[in-house]
Amino acid sequence: MPDEMRNMHQLTPRRACVFLCAVALLATAASAQDAVPASPRIPDRDFSLVHFGGVGDGRTLNTIAFARAAAAISAQGGGRLIVPKGVFLTQPFVLVSRMNLHLDEGAVIQFPRDVTAYGLSPQPTARQMKDLKDRNVVLIGGSDLTDVAITGSGVIDGGGSAWWNLTVPSKNGPPRADGSSRPKMIVLTNIRRLLVQGVTLRNSPRYHLVLRDCHDCLVEGMHVSAPADSPNTDGIDPIGSDDVLIRDCDLDVGDDDIAIKAIDGPAADILIENCRCKNGRGISIGSETYKGIHNVTVRDCTFDGTFHGIHIKSARDRGNQLYGFHFSNITMKDVAQPLSLNLYYEDKSAAGRIAQPITATTPFLHDVFIDHLTATGAGTAGDITGLPESPVKQVTLTDVRISADKGMTVTDATGVVFKNVQINATTGPPITTNHADVSEEH
């Protein structure tokens, strides 16, 4: 029990009121983090893809079959679309409200491994890639829906190998890679009550699962995989979503395993637990933080061979309020940088440490709590890096153990507290500070 609670009679009425309000807020936040999002309300009615002309021979195109099935489900008020065992080749299709896309064991939804299926030349021109970007191609989409699910033990394969090494002509110099034009696998926008459970997503041309401006989302028991060198193949990206629970997932991709972003609206009340990250860039908050991100909990997760572990990133042109982040019971092995809180992400103005005016896009990062983190075999322990005009504030590390080639740097930060923290650096000091207020407790 806190000392303040034991000695309530000694507090002034004002201080007692403030303390009790703080306790109530903490209790509310804890209960919100542990709440399971509301489940989709989908009628117990089954539809089989084969009844709409679906053929799982890996050669027949099933785009029309998926469209007919979705239309029938919508007309009859919802139901479950069964994709049976087989390889169902298809081009992009969309989901509808009160629909569960269910993949039986052995079922594969396969998207073309040939860019010509998307109206491109075998070696696309810059104009073709721009047109593709303008079309914003999504392999499985859905917008402004309620009660949507993707379940089962089958596989959705994006055919990404046709895209990852694709280059387009450049006006000056050699051909360049074009990442922003590549299709994303699943993008669900403004969905209320969403469940993604059990399925395997692999080899997306770009991001695998994007939850944009969604509410009440449960993602569990998923497997997401792409080669370690596949570009921009994020695993799960909640963007501007709230009341999100991601648990018991295996993530092994070429970019952020999970990335929380805020583009059109704030991202809030997100819990990530019992997830396992292998290749990729760990669990990220940012870098698109325009509308603010708060109340995120990550617990009981492991990282094995990722580049980053915990990564909070923003920049002067992306900012808003970023706060209320809790990380606990984290284990990392051979992670290049276990911890990075950095407000200079891709910011060329970082050189010289020159304070700039605070603007509407200045990021403010504060109230970050990390406890019971163990990392071995790291390259660099990490960094906490604020801006001269906007220092990182109130970061507490408790019971943290990191073994790394190099130690941790703390720059432009205030209220940083290390409680029972041990950083073993092979070379250099364990902690280096620059314009930072850091206290250590043992």
N, C-alpha and C positions, 0 to 999 in steps of 0.2 A: 504494500500500500504506500503511495507517495506520502512524503512528510507533510505536504500541504493538506492531504485528506485527514491525517492523524491530528493535525493542529488547526482544524477549521475554525475553532472558537477563537484563535488568535488572529485570524485575518480580519481586515477591515471589510465592511459590507461590499465595497467596490471590488476589492481584490478577490473576495469569495465569489462574487458574481462572475468575474472574469474567469476564475479557475473552473467553476462549474460549467460555464459555457464551453470552455476548451475541452473538458472531459466529454461533454455531450457531443461535440463535433468529432472527436476522435472515435467515440463509440459508433456514431453514425457512419463514418468513413469505413471503419472495420467491418460493420455489418454489410455495407454496400459492396465491399470487396469480396466478401464471402458468399454473396447471393448468387444463385444460379439464374441466368437469364431465362425469361419466359420461353416456353417451347412453342414451335410452330403449331398451328391448328390446321391439320390436314386430314381430310376425310379418309377413313379406312376403306379405300376403293382402289383396286389395282388395274393398271393398263399395261399391256406388254408391247414393247416396241415392234415386235414381229407382226403384231396385228395391224400395224400401220405401214407395213412394207419393209420393215427393218431386216437386213441380211448381214449376218456377222461373219462374212468370209474374208474380210480384210481387203477386198477389192471393190465391192459394190458401194457406191456413195449413198449415205443414209440421211443426207441433209433434209430431204423432203419428209422422210419418215419421222424425224424428230419434230419438224414443224407441225405435221398433222397431229402427232400425239399431244403436243403442247396445246394446240387449239382445242382438241377434244377434252382435255383435262380442264381447260378454262371454261368451256361451254357447260360442263357437267358439275362445276363448282369445286373442283379440286380432286386430287388423288395422287397415287404413287405410280410413276412410270418405271417399269421394270426393264432394265437392260440385261438380257440373259448372257450366259457364257458365249464368248465369241469375240471377234475383232470387228468393231463397227466403225468403218471409215466415214468421216463426215467433215463438212465445212461448218463454219460458225452457225450457232443456233441460240435461241433465247429461252429463258424460263418464264413461267407465269405464276401468278399468285396461287397459293394453296397447292403447290406442286412439290413432290419429293422425287428427285432424280435418283433412282436407286440402282446401283450396279451390283449384280450378283457376283459371287466368287467366279473368277475366270473371265469376267466381262472386261473388255477394253474399249473405251471410246478413243479412237485414233484420229488425230488431225493430220493433214497431209505433210509429208516430209519433202515437199516440192513447192518452192515459192511461186511457180507458175499457176498453182491452184488459186492464188490470191490476185491474179491478174497482172503479175509481174513478168518481165523477161527473165530468162535464166541468170543473166547478169544485169540486174535492174539499173535503170538510169536514175540520176538524182531527182528528176521530175517525178518518176514513178514512186520513188520512196517518199517524196513530199506528199504526193496524193494519198499514199497509204497512211501516212501520219495524219493527214486531214480526216481520213475516214475513221481513224481511231478504232481499228479492228480489234474485236474481242472474240475469243473462241467460244466461250459460254458466257452470256450476259443476262442482265435483268435489271430493270429500273422501276422505281416507284411501286414496289410490290409489298404484299404482306404474306407471311407464313410460307417460307421457302426452305427446302432441305435438299442436301446432296449427301446420300448415305450409301453404305454397303462396303464390300471388301474388294471391289474391282479397281481398275486403273483408268485414269484419264491421261493420255500422252499427247503433248503438244507438238511433237515433231520438230523440236527446237534446233536440231542439228543442221537443218537447212538454213537457219538464220544467223547463228552465232558468229560465223566468220564472214558474213556478207559485208562487202564494201561497196561504196558508190563513188563515182568520179568526184574529184575535188577541183575547184577552180585553180587552186594553187597547190602544186605538189602532188604526191601520190594519192591513190584512192584511200578513203577513210572508212572506218566502221560507222554504221548508222544504227545506234541503239534505240533512239526515241521513236522510230517508226515501227519497230517490230511488234507484232500482236501480243497482247497479254492473254493468259489462259482463261481465268475466271474473274470477271469484274461484276460485282453486285452493288448497285447504287440505290440508296434510300430504301433499304429493306427493313421492315419491322418484323421481328421474330424470325431468326435465321439459325439453321442447324447445318453444320458440315461435320460429318462423322464417319470415320473408318476408312475412307477412300485413300488411294494413293494418287498423288499428282506428280508427274515427272516430265522433264524435258520441255518446259514451256519456252517459247521464243523469248519471252521477257518475264514479267512478274507472274507468279503462279496463282495466288489467291488474293484478290483485293476486295476489302469490305469498305466501301466508300459511303460515308454519311449514313451508316446503318445503326440500328438500335436493337438491343436484346439479341446478342449473337453468341452462340456456343460453337466452338471449333474444338473437336476432341478426337483423339485416336487416329489422327491423320499421319500419313507419310508423304513427305515432299522431297524430291530428289532431282538433281541435275549435276553435271560434272563441275568440279571445283573451279575450272577455268571458263565456265559458261557465263557470259556477261549479263549483268542486271537481272539475274534469275531469282529475285527475292522469293522467299517462301510464303509468308503470310504478311499482308500489309493492311492493318486497320487504319483507315484514313478518315479523320473527322468523325469517328464512330464512338459510341458510348455504350456502357453496360455490355462489355465484351469479356468472355471467358475463353481462354485458349489453354488447353490442358492435354497432357499425355500425348504429345506429338513428337515425331522424329523428323528432324530438318537437316538436310545435307545438300546445300545448293552453292551457287557461285557468287552470291551477294548477300545482303542482309537475310539472316534466317527469319527474323521477324522485324518489321520496321513500322513504328507507330508515327503517323504524320497528321498534320492539321492544315488542310489547304482551304476548303470552303467553310469549314466550321471547326470548333474545338474538338479535341479527342479527350475523353475522360472516363474514369471508372473502368479501368481495364486490369484484368488479372491474368497473369501468365504463370502456370505452375506445372511442375513435373514434365518439362519438355527437355529434349536432348538435341543439342546442336553439334554437328560435326563440321564439315567444311562450310565456308561462308563467313559472314562478318558479324555473327552474333546477334544479340537483341539490341536493336537501335531505337532511340527516340529522336526523331528528326530525319533528315535535316530540314524538311519543309515544316516549319513550326509557326506559320503565319497567323493562325487563329488560336494558338495556345494549346498546351497539353498539360493535364494535371491528373493526379490520383491514379498512378500506375503502380501495381505491385507485381514483382517477379520473384518467385520463390521455388525452392526445391528443383532447380534446373542444373543441367550439366553441359559443359562445353569441352569438346575434344578436337583440337586442331583448327579451331576457328581463328580468324585474324583478330577480330575484337571479341571481347566478352560482353561487357556492359558498355554501351556507347550512346552518350547523349550529345547531339550535335546540332548546332545552329550557326547563324552568322548575322552580321549587321543588317542584311537586306531580307532576313527571313523571320524576324523575331516576334515574340509575344511573351506572355507569362508562361514559364515552365516550372512546375513545382509539384511537390507531393509524390516523390518517387521513393519506393521502398524495395530493396533487393535483399533477400535473405536465403540462407542455406544454398549457396552457390558453390559448385565445384568445377574447376577448370584445369585442363591438362594441355600443355603445349599450345597455349593461346599466345599469339604474338603480343597482344596488348590487352591485358585483362580488364582495365578500367580506363575509360576516356570520357571526360566531361569537357567539351571544347566548343567555344563560341566563335571560332575562326574557321569553320568548315568551308573549304574552297574559297577562302577570302584572301585576295591578293593584297589587301590593305594591312595584313598582319605584320608585315615587316616594319620594324622601327618603334613599335609600341607607342603609337601616337593616339591620344584620346580624340574621339570625334563626338559631335553633338548627338545627344539622345533624340531619336526620331520615333515615328510610329512603328518602325520596323526593328527597333533595338530589342534584342532578346534579353530576358531577365530570368536567370536560372537560380533557383533557391530551394531549400528544404529537400535535400537528398539524403537518404539513410541507407547505409549498406552494412549488413551484419552477417557474420558467419560465412565469410567467403574464403576459399582456399584455392590458390593457383600455383601450379608447379610447371617448370619448364618454359617460363615466359621469356619473351625477348626484352620487353620493357614493361616495368610494373604498371605504368600508366601516366596519365596527366589529368590535372584539374586546371583548366585554362579559361579565365574570364576575359572580359574586355576592360581596358583602363576606365572607360566610362560606365561600365556595367559589370562589376566583379561578380563571380559566382559566390553565393552566400549560403551559409548554414548547411554544410556538408558534414555528415558524421559517419565515420567508419568505425565499426565495433567488431572485435574478434576477427580480424582479417589477417591472413597469412599468404604472402606472395614471395615466390622464389623466381628471380629473373636475372637476365644478364645485366640490365641497367635498372636503376631505381625509378622513383616517381618524382615528377615535377609538379609544383603547385604555383601558379602564376595568376596574379590579379584575382584573389579570392579572399573572403573574410569569413570568420566563423567556422573555419575548418577544424574539426576535432578528430583526432586519432585516439581511440580507446582500445588498448590492448591490441595494437597493430604491430605486426612484425614483417618488415620487408627485407629480404636477403638479396643483396645485389652483388653479382660477381665482380663488377667493376664500378667504381664511383660510389658516391654516397647513396644511402637508401632513399633519402628525401631531399630534394632541392627546392628552395622557395625563392620567389621573386615577387616583390610587392604583394605579399600574402600574409594573412594572419592565421597561423596554424598553431594549435596546442596539442600536446600529447599527454595522454593519461595511461598509466600502467596499473 
